[in-house]
Amino acid sequence: MGLDSNRLAMLLAMLHRHAGIATFDQDVFVNVVSGLRITETAADLAVLTAVVSSMRDKPLGKDLLIFGEVGLAGEVRPVQRGQDRLREAAKLDSNAR
């Protein structure tokens, strides 16, 4: 719902090709809170990390922050305003404690 299905299919295909993790025999659903729609590519790496976490039944750390664009060759690319994102996450973390 919250992520374009074509983008998800492409990310899953890259996961299979470059990491050897196949999802073709699985149903993969991506849910985004509050009904938001993700259009920026900064969520690519987080989506793939969540998929692998689910497939391996290994939960991610509660204080983990993941963002990055995944290119067609499987490379992780930096995203715009990465430092701003880190600062904002640090503020949210300090407010939660």
NUTIVEX-513920 format. One record per atom (N, C-alpha, C): residue in three letters; y, x, z; residue number from 1. Coordinates in steps of 0.05 Angstrom, whole numbers, padded with zeros to 5 digits. Each point is the difference from the previous one (the first is absolute). Example, Ala and Ser with C-alpha at 12.3 -4.5 7.8 and 13.67 -1.06 7.14 Angstrom:
! NUTIVEX-513920
<rec code="Ala" py="-00114" px="00264" pz="00156" pos="1"/>
<rec code="Ala" py="00024" px="-00018" pz="00000" pos="1"/>
<rec code="Ala" py="00024" px="00018" pz="00000" pos="1"/>
<rec code="Ser" py="00021" px="-00007" pz="-00014" pos="2"/>
<rec code="Ser" py="00024" px="00016" pz="00001" pos="2"/>
<rec code="Ser" py="00022" px="-00015" pz="00014" pos="2"/>
//
This chain:
! NUTIVEX-513920
<rec code="Met" py="-00024" px="00016" pz="00000" pos="1"/>
<rec code="Met" py="00024" px="-00016" pz="00000" pos="1"/>
<rec code="Met" py="00025" px="00017" pz="00000" pos="1"/>
<rec code="Gly" py="00001" px="00020" pz="00017" pos="2"/>
<rec code="Gly" py="00025" px="00016" pz="00003" pos="2"/>
<rec code="Gly" py="00002" px="00023" pz="-00019" pos="2"/>
<rec code="Leu" py="-00021" px="00006" pz="-00015" pos="3"/>
<rec code="Leu" py="00000" px="00023" pz="-00018" pos="3"/>
<rec code="Leu" py="-00010" px="-00009" pz="-00027" pos="3"/>
<rec code="Asp" py="00013" px="00009" pz="-00021" pos="4"/>
<rec code="Asp" py="-00007" px="-00007" pz="-00027" pos="4"/>
<rec code="Asp" py="-00030" px="00007" pz="-00005" pos="4"/>
<rec code="Ser" py="-00015" px="-00019" pz="-00010" pos="5"/>
<rec code="Ser" py="-00029" px="00004" pz="-00003" pos="5"/>
<rec code="Ser" py="-00006" px="00022" pz="-00021" pos="5"/>
<rec code="Asn" py="00017" px="00003" pz="-00020" pos="6"/>
<rec code="Asn" py="-00003" px="00021" pz="-00020" pos="6"/>
<rec code="Asn" py="00004" px="00027" pz="00013" pos="6"/>
<rec code="Arg" py="00020" px="00002" pz="00017" pos="7"/>
<rec code="Arg" py="00005" px="00026" pz="00015" pos="7"/>
<rec code="Arg" py="-00023" px="00007" pz="00017" pos="7"/>
<rec code="Leu" py="-00011" px="-00020" pz="00015" pos="8"/>
<rec code="Leu" py="-00023" px="00004" pz="00017" pos="8"/>
<rec code="Leu" py="-00024" px="00010" pz="-00016" pos="8"/>
<rec code="Ala" py="-00005" px="-00013" pz="-00023" pos="9"/>
<rec code="Ala" py="-00023" px="00008" pz="-00017" pos="9"/>
<rec code="Ala" py="00004" px="00029" pz="-00009" pos="9"/>
<rec code="Met" py="00024" px="00007" pz="-00008" pos="10"/>
<rec code="Met" py="00005" px="00028" pz="-00008" pos="10"/>
<rec code="Met" py="-00005" px="00019" pz="00023" pos="10"/>
<rec code="Leu" py="00010" px="-00006" pz="00023" pos="11"/>
<rec code="Leu" py="-00004" px="00017" pz="00024" pos="11"/>
<rec code="Leu" py="-00029" px="00004" pz="00006" pos="11"/>
<rec code="Leu" py="-00015" px="-00022" pz="-00001" pos="12"/>
<rec code="Leu" py="-00029" px="00001" pz="00006" pos="12"/>
<rec code="Leu" py="-00015" px="00017" pz="-00021" pos="12"/>
<rec code="Ala" py="00009" px="-00003" pz="-00025" pos="13"/>
<rec code="Ala" py="-00012" px="00016" pz="-00022" pos="13"/>
<rec code="Ala" py="00005" px="00030" pz="00005" pos="13"/>
<rec code="Met" py="00025" px="00007" pz="00008" pos="14"/>
<rec code="Met" py="00006" px="00028" pz="00006" pos="14"/>
<rec code="Met" py="-00016" px="00010" pz="00024" pos="14"/>
<rec code="Leu" py="-00004" px="-00017" pz="00020" pos="15"/>
<rec code="Leu" py="-00016" px="00007" pz="00023" pos="15"/>
<rec code="Leu" py="-00028" px="00007" pz="-00008" pos="15"/>
<rec code="His" py="-00011" px="-00015" pz="-00018" pos="16"/>
<rec code="His" py="-00027" px="00005" pz="-00010" pos="16"/>
<rec code="His" py="-00001" px="00026" pz="-00017" pos="16"/>
<rec code="Arg" py="00019" px="00003" pz="-00018" pos="17"/>
<rec code="Arg" py="00000" px="00023" pz="-00018" pos="17"/>
<rec code="Arg" py="00005" px="00026" pz="00014" pos="17"/>
<rec code="His" py="00019" px="00000" pz="00018" pos="18"/>
<rec code="His" py="00009" px="00026" pz="00012" pos="18"/>
<rec code="His" py="-00011" px="00005" pz="00027" pos="18"/>
<rec code="Ala" py="-00010" px="-00020" pz="00014" pos="19"/>
<rec code="Ala" py="-00012" px="00004" pz="00027" pos="19"/>
<rec code="Ala" py="-00029" px="-00007" pz="00001" pos="19"/>
<rec code="Gly" py="-00010" px="-00012" pz="-00022" pos="20"/>
<rec code="Gly" py="-00029" px="-00007" pz="00000" pos="20"/>
<rec code="Gly" py="-00007" px="-00024" pz="00018" pos="20"/>
<rec code="Ile" py="00020" px="-00016" pz="00007" pos="21"/>
<rec code="Ile" py="-00004" px="-00023" pz="00017" pos="21"/>
<rec code="Ile" py="00002" px="-00025" pz="-00017" pos="21"/>
<rec code="Ala" py="-00023" px="-00012" pz="-00005" pos="22"/>
<rec code="Ala" py="-00002" px="-00024" pz="-00017" pos="22"/>
<rec code="Ala" py="00003" px="-00025" pz="00016" pos="22"/>
<rec code="Thr" py="00015" px="-00019" pz="-00011" pos="23"/>
<rec code="Thr" py="00004" px="-00026" pz="00013" pos="23"/>
<rec code="Thr" py="-00008" px="-00023" pz="-00018" pos="23"/>
<rec code="Phe" py="-00013" px="00007" pz="-00023" pos="24"/>
<rec code="Phe" py="-00006" px="-00021" pz="-00019" pos="24"/>
<rec code="Phe" py="-00020" px="-00020" pz="00010" pos="24"/>
<rec code="Asp" py="-00015" px="00006" pz="00021" pos="25"/>
<rec code="Asp" py="-00019" px="-00018" pz="00012" pos="25"/>
<rec code="Asp" py="00010" px="-00013" pz="00025" pos="25"/>
<rec code="Gln" py="00027" px="00002" pz="00004" pos="26"/>
<rec code="Gln" py="00012" px="-00011" pz="00024" pos="26"/>
<rec code="Gln" py="00023" px="-00019" pz="-00007" pos="26"/>
<rec code="Asp" py="00005" px="-00019" pz="00017" pos="27"/>
<rec code="Asp" py="00024" px="-00017" pz="-00003" pos="27"/>
<rec code="Asp" py="00022" px="00014" pz="00015" pos="27"/>
<rec code="Val" py="00022" px="00006" pz="-00013" pos="28"/>
<rec code="Val" py="00022" px="00014" pz="00013" pos="28"/>
<rec code="Val" py="00024" px="-00019" pz="00001" pos="28"/>
<rec code="Phe" py="00010" px="-00006" pz="00024" pos="29"/>
<rec code="Phe" py="00023" px="-00016" pz="00004" pos="29"/>
<rec code="Phe" py="00021" px="00016" pz="00014" pos="29"/>
<rec code="Val" py="00025" px="-00003" pz="-00008" pos="30"/>
<rec code="Val" py="00023" px="00013" pz="00013" pos="30"/>
<rec code="Val" py="00018" px="-00022" pz="00011" pos="30"/>
<rec code="Asn" py="00004" px="00000" pz="00025" pos="31"/>
<rec code="Asn" py="00017" px="-00020" pz="00013" pos="31"/>
<rec code="Asn" py="00025" px="00014" pz="00010" pos="31"/>
<rec code="Val" py="00023" px="-00011" pz="-00005" pos="32"/>
<rec code="Val" py="00025" px="00010" pz="00009" pos="32"/>
<rec code="Val" py="00013" px="-00020" pz="00020" pos="32"/>
<rec code="Val" py="00008" px="00009" pz="00023" pos="33"/>
<rec code="Val" py="00010" px="-00018" pz="00020" pos="33"/>
<rec code="Val" py="00025" px="-00015" pz="-00010" pos="33"/>
<rec code="Ser" py="00004" px="-00023" pz="00011" pos="34"/>
<rec code="Ser" py="00023" px="-00017" pz="-00004" pos="34"/>
<rec code="Ser" py="00004" px="-00009" pz="-00029" pos="34"/>
<rec code="Gly" py="-00022" px="00002" pz="-00016" pos="35"/>
<rec code="Gly" py="00002" px="-00009" pz="-00027" pos="35"/>
<rec code="Gly" py="00017" px="00017" pz="-00018" pos="35"/>
<rec code="Leu" py="00006" px="00024" pz="00008" pos="36"/>
<rec code="Leu" py="00017" px="00018" pz="-00016" pos="36"/>
<rec code="Leu" py="-00015" px="00008" pz="-00025" pos="36"/>
<rec code="Arg" py="00014" px="00008" pz="-00020" pos="37"/>
<rec code="Arg" py="-00011" px="00010" pz="-00025" pos="37"/>
<rec code="Arg" py="00008" px="00029" pz="-00003" pos="37"/>
<rec code="Ile" py="-00020" px="00018" pz="-00002" pos="38"/>
<rec code="Ile" py="00006" px="00029" pz="-00003" pos="38"/>
<rec code="Ile" py="00002" px="00006" pz="-00030" pos="38"/>
<rec code="Thr" py="00023" px="00011" pz="-00007" pos="39"/>
<rec code="Thr" py="00004" px="00008" pz="-00028" pos="39"/>
<rec code="Thr" py="00004" px="00030" pz="-00003" pos="39"/>
<rec code="Glu" py="00006" px="00014" pz="00021" pos="40"/>
<rec code="Glu" py="00005" px="00029" pz="-00002" pos="40"/>
<rec code="Glu" py="-00026" px="00015" pz="00003" pos="40"/>
<rec code="Thr" py="-00002" px="00022" pz="-00014" pos="41"/>
<rec code="Thr" py="-00024" px="00016" pz="00000" pos="41"/>
<rec code="Thr" py="-00005" px="00017" pz="00025" pos="41"/>
<rec code="Ala" py="00019" px="00000" pz="00018" pos="42"/>
<rec code="Ala" py="-00003" px="00015" pz="00025" pos="42"/>
<rec code="Ala" py="-00024" px="-00010" pz="00017" pos="42"/>
<rec code="Ala" py="-00009" px="-00024" pz="-00006" pos="43"/>
<rec code="Ala" py="-00023" px="-00011" pz="00016" pos="43"/>
<rec code="Ala" py="-00027" px="00009" pz="-00011" pos="43"/>
<rec code="Asp" py="00000" px="00013" pz="-00023" pos="44"/>
<rec code="Asp" py="-00026" px="00007" pz="-00013" pos="44"/>
<rec code="Asp" py="-00019" px="00015" pz="00019" pos="44"/>
<rec code="Leu" py="00010" px="00021" pz="00012" pos="45"/>
<rec code="Leu" py="-00017" px="00017" pz="00017" pos="45"/>
<rec code="Leu" py="-00010" px="-00016" pz="00024" pos="45"/>
<rec code="Ala" py="00018" px="-00016" pz="00012" pos="46"/>
<rec code="Ala" py="-00008" px="-00016" pz="00023" pos="46"/>
<rec code="Ala" py="-00022" px="-00021" pz="-00007" pos="46"/>
<rec code="Val" py="00003" px="-00012" pz="-00024" pos="47"/>
<rec code="Val" py="-00021" px="-00019" pz="-00009" pos="47"/>
<rec code="Val" py="-00027" px="00014" pz="-00003" pos="47"/>
<rec code="Leu" py="00000" px="00022" pz="-00014" pos="48"/>
<rec code="Leu" py="-00025" px="00015" pz="-00004" pos="48"/>
<rec code="Leu" py="-00012" px="00010" pz="00027" pos="48"/>
<rec code="Thr" py="00017" px="00008" pz="00018" pos="49"/>
<rec code="Thr" py="-00010" px="00009" pz="00026" pos="49"/>
<rec code="Thr" py="-00013" px="-00023" pz="00015" pos="49"/>
<rec code="Ala" py="00013" px="-00023" pz="-00001" pos="50"/>
<rec code="Ala" py="-00011" px="-00024" pz="00013" pos="50"/>
<rec code="Ala" py="-00027" px="-00008" pz="-00012" pos="50"/>
<rec code="Val" py="-00002" px="00002" pz="-00027" pos="51"/>
<rec code="Val" py="-00026" px="-00007" pz="-00013" pos="51"/>
<rec code="Val" py="-00022" px="00019" pz="00009" pos="51"/>
<rec code="Val" py="00006" px="00025" pz="00000" pos="52"/>
<rec code="Val" py="-00021" px="00020" pz="00008" pos="52"/>
<rec code="Val" py="-00007" px="-00004" pz="00030" pos="52"/>
<rec code="Ser" py="00020" px="-00005" pz="00016" pos="53"/>
<rec code="Ser" py="-00005" px="-00005" pz="00029" pos="53"/>
<rec code="Ser" py="-00019" px="-00024" pz="00003" pos="53"/>
<rec code="Ser" py="00005" px="-00021" pz="-00015" pos="54"/>
<rec code="Ser" py="-00017" px="-00024" pz="00002" pos="54"/>
<rec code="Ser" py="-00028" px="00006" pz="-00010" pos="54"/>
<rec code="Met" py="-00002" px="00014" pz="-00022" pos="55"/>
<rec code="Met" py="-00026" px="00005" pz="-00012" pos="55"/>
<rec code="Met" py="-00017" px="00018" pz="00018" pos="55"/>
<rec code="Arg" py="00013" px="00018" pz="00014" pos="56"/>
<rec code="Arg" py="-00015" px="00019" pz="00017" pos="56"/>
<rec code="Arg" py="-00002" px="-00010" pz="00029" pos="56"/>
<rec code="Asp" py="00012" px="-00024" pz="00005" pos="57"/>
<rec code="Asp" py="00001" px="-00012" pz="00027" pos="57"/>
<rec code="Asp" py="00011" px="00020" pz="00021" pos="57"/>
<rec code="Lys" py="00021" px="00013" pz="-00008" pos="58"/>
<rec code="Lys" py="00014" px="00019" pz="00018" pos="58"/>
<rec code="Lys" py="00029" px="-00009" pz="00002" pos="58"/>
<rec code="Pro" py="00008" px="-00010" pz="00023" pos="59"/>
<rec code="Pro" py="00028" px="-00009" pz="00003" pos="59"/>
<rec code="Pro" py="00020" px="00023" pz="-00001" pos="59"/>
<rec code="Leu" py="00023" px="-00007" pz="-00010" pos="60"/>
<rec code="Leu" py="00022" px="00020" pz="-00001" pos="60"/>
<rec code="Leu" py="00014" px="00001" pz="00027" pos="60"/>
<rec code="Gly" py="00013" px="00022" pz="00005" pos="61"/>
<rec code="Gly" py="00015" px="00003" pz="00025" pos="61"/>
<rec code="Gly" py="00023" px="-00019" pz="00002" pos="61"/>
<rec code="Lys" py="00006" px="-00009" pz="00024" pos="62"/>
<rec code="Lys" py="00022" px="-00019" pz="00004" pos="62"/>
<rec code="Lys" py="00027" px="00011" pz="-00006" pos="62"/>
<rec code="Asp" py="00003" px="00027" pz="00002" pos="63"/>
<rec code="Asp" py="00026" px="00012" pz="-00004" pos="63"/>
<rec code="Asp" py="00002" px="00014" pz="-00027" pos="63"/>
<rec code="Leu" py="-00017" px="-00008" pz="-00019" pos="64"/>
<rec code="Leu" py="-00001" px="00013" pz="-00026" pos="64"/>
<rec code="Leu" py="00020" px="-00013" pz="-00019" pos="64"/>
<rec code="Leu" py="00015" px="00017" pz="-00014" pos="65"/>
<rec code="Leu" py="00019" px="-00010" pz="-00020" pos="65"/>
<rec code="Leu" py="-00008" px="00012" pz="-00027" pos="65"/>
<rec code="Ile" py="-00004" px="-00017" pz="-00020" pos="66"/>
<rec code="Ile" py="-00009" px="00010" pz="-00026" pos="66"/>
<rec code="Ile" py="00018" px="-00012" pz="-00021" pos="66"/>
<rec code="Phe" py="00011" px="00017" pz="-00018" pos="67"/>
<rec code="Phe" py="00013" px="-00010" pz="-00024" pos="67"/>
<rec code="Phe" py="-00001" px="00021" pz="-00021" pos="67"/>
<rec code="Gly" py="-00002" px="-00008" pz="-00024" pos="68"/>
<rec code="Gly" py="00000" px="00018" pz="-00023" pos="68"/>
<rec code="Gly" py="-00010" px="-00014" pz="-00025" pos="68"/>
<rec code="Glu" py="00010" px="00008" pz="-00022" pos="69"/>
<rec code="Glu" py="-00009" px="-00011" pz="-00026" pos="69"/>
<rec code="Glu" py="-00024" px="00016" pz="-00009" pos="69"/>
<rec code="Val" py="-00019" px="-00014" pz="-00012" pos="70"/>
<rec code="Val" py="-00024" px="00014" pz="-00011" pos="70"/>
<rec code="Val" py="00002" px="-00002" pz="-00030" pos="70"/>
<rec code="Gly" py="00000" px="00024" pz="-00012" pos="71"/>
<rec code="Gly" py="00002" px="00002" pz="-00029" pos="71"/>
<rec code="Gly" py="-00027" px="-00005" pz="-00014" pos="71"/>
<rec code="Leu" py="00001" px="-00004" pz="-00026" pos="72"/>
<rec code="Leu" py="-00024" px="-00005" pz="-00016" pos="72"/>
<rec code="Leu" py="-00020" px="00022" pz="00001" pos="72"/>
<rec code="Ala" py="00009" px="00025" pz="00005" pos="73"/>
<rec code="Ala" py="-00018" px="00022" pz="00002" pos="73"/>
<rec code="Ala" py="-00011" px="00004" pz="00029" pos="73"/>
<rec code="Gly" py="00007" px="-00019" pz="00017" pos="74"/>
<rec code="Gly" py="-00010" px="00001" pz="00028" pos="74"/>
<rec code="Gly" py="00019" px="00016" pz="00018" pos="74"/>
<rec code="Glu" py="00022" px="00010" pz="-00010" pos="75"/>
<rec code="Glu" py="00018" px="00016" pz="00017" pos="75"/>
<rec code="Glu" py="00017" px="-00019" pz="00017" pos="75"/>
<rec code="Val" py="00007" px="00010" pz="00023" pos="76"/>
<rec code="Val" py="00019" px="-00015" pz="00018" pos="76"/>
<rec code="Val" py="00028" px="00010" pz="-00005" pos="76"/>
<rec code="Arg" py="00017" px="-00018" pz="-00006" pos="77"/>
<rec code="Arg" py="00028" px="00007" pz="-00006" pos="77"/>
<rec code="Arg" py="00018" px="-00009" pz="00023" pos="77"/>
<rec code="Pro" py="00021" px="00016" pz="00004" pos="78"/>
<rec code="Pro" py="00019" px="-00008" pz="00021" pos="78"/>
<rec code="Pro" py="00016" px="-00025" pz="-00010" pos="78"/>
<rec code="Val" py="00010" px="-00015" pz="00019" pos="79"/>
<rec code="Val" py="00015" px="-00024" pz="-00006" pos="79"/>
<rec code="Val" py="00030" px="00004" pz="00007" pos="79"/>
<rec code="Gln" py="00016" px="-00016" pz="-00012" pos="80"/>
<rec code="Gln" py="00029" px="00002" pz="00006" pos="80"/>
<rec code="Gln" py="00005" px="-00006" pz="00030" pos="80"/>
<rec code="Arg" py="00019" px="00015" pz="00010" pos="81"/>
<rec code="Arg" py="00010" px="-00004" pz="00028" pos="81"/>
<rec code="Arg" py="-00022" px="00003" pz="00020" pos="81"/>
<rec code="Gly" py="-00018" px="00020" pz="-00004" pos="82"/>
<rec code="Gly" py="-00022" px="00005" pz="00018" pos="82"/>
<rec code="Gly" py="00009" px="00007" pz="00028" pos="82"/>
<rec code="Gln" py="00021" px="00016" pz="00002" pos="83"/>
<rec code="Gln" py="00011" px="00008" pz="00026" pos="83"/>
<rec code="Gln" py="00012" px="-00024" pz="00015" pos="83"/>
<rec code="Asp" py="00013" px="-00018" pz="-00015" pos="84"/>
<rec code="Asp" py="00011" px="-00024" pz="00012" pos="84"/>
<rec code="Asp" py="-00023" px="-00018" pz="00011" pos="84"/>
<rec code="Arg" py="-00021" px="-00001" pz="-00014" pos="85"/>
<rec code="Arg" py="-00023" px="-00016" pz="00009" pos="85"/>
<rec code="Arg" py="-00012" px="00011" pz="00026" pos="85"/>
<rec code="Leu" py="-00002" px="00027" pz="00001" pos="86"/>
<rec code="Leu" py="-00010" px="00012" pz="00024" pos="86"/>
<rec code="Leu" py="00018" px="-00005" pz="00024" pos="86"/>
<rec code="Arg" py="00026" px="00003" pz="-00005" pos="87"/>
<rec code="Arg" py="00019" px="-00005" pz="00022" pos="87"/>
<rec code="Arg" py="-00002" px="-00029" pz="00010" pos="87"/>
<rec code="Glu" py="-00002" px="-00019" pz="-00018" pos="88"/>
<rec code="Glu" py="-00002" px="-00028" pz="00007" pos="88"/>
<rec code="Glu" py="-00026" px="-00005" pz="00016" pos="88"/>
<rec code="Ala" py="-00022" px="00012" pz="-00009" pos="89"/>
<rec code="Ala" py="-00025" px="-00003" pz="00014" pos="89"/>
<rec code="Ala" py="00002" px="00011" pz="00028" pos="89"/>
<rec code="Ala" py="00013" px="00023" pz="00003" pos="90"/>
<rec code="Ala" py="00004" px="00012" pz="00027" pos="90"/>
<rec code="Ala" py="00016" px="-00019" pz="00018" pos="90"/>
<rec code="Lys" py="00020" px="-00013" pz="-00011" pos="91"/>
<rec code="Lys" py="00017" px="-00019" pz="00016" pos="91"/>
<rec code="Lys" py="-00018" px="-00023" pz="00008" pos="91"/>
<rec code="Leu" py="-00016" px="-00011" pz="-00018" pos="92"/>
<rec code="Leu" py="-00017" px="-00023" pz="00007" pos="92"/>
<rec code="Leu" py="-00020" px="00008" pz="00021" pos="92"/>
<rec code="Asp" py="-00011" px="00024" pz="-00002" pos="93"/>
<rec code="Asp" py="-00019" px="00009" pz="00019" pos="93"/>
<rec code="Asp" py="00012" px="00003" pz="00028" pos="93"/>
<rec code="Ser" py="00024" px="00011" pz="00001" pos="94"/>
<rec code="Ser" py="00013" px="00004" pz="00027" pos="94"/>
<rec code="Ser" py="00008" px="-00027" pz="00011" pos="94"/>
<rec code="Asn" py="00007" px="-00020" pz="-00016" pos="95"/>
<rec code="Asn" py="00007" px="-00026" pz="00010" pos="95"/>
<rec code="Asn" py="-00025" px="-00015" pz="00010" pos="95"/>
<rec code="Ala" py="-00023" px="00006" pz="-00011" pos="96"/>
<rec code="Ala" py="-00025" px="-00014" pz="00008" pos="96"/>
<rec code="Ala" py="-00010" px="00011" pz="00027" pos="96"/>
<rec code="Arg" py="00009" px="00023" pz="00008" pos="97"/>
<rec code="Arg" py="-00011" px="00011" pz="00025" pos="97"/>
<rec code="Arg" py="00016" px="-00008" pz="00024" pos="97"/>
//
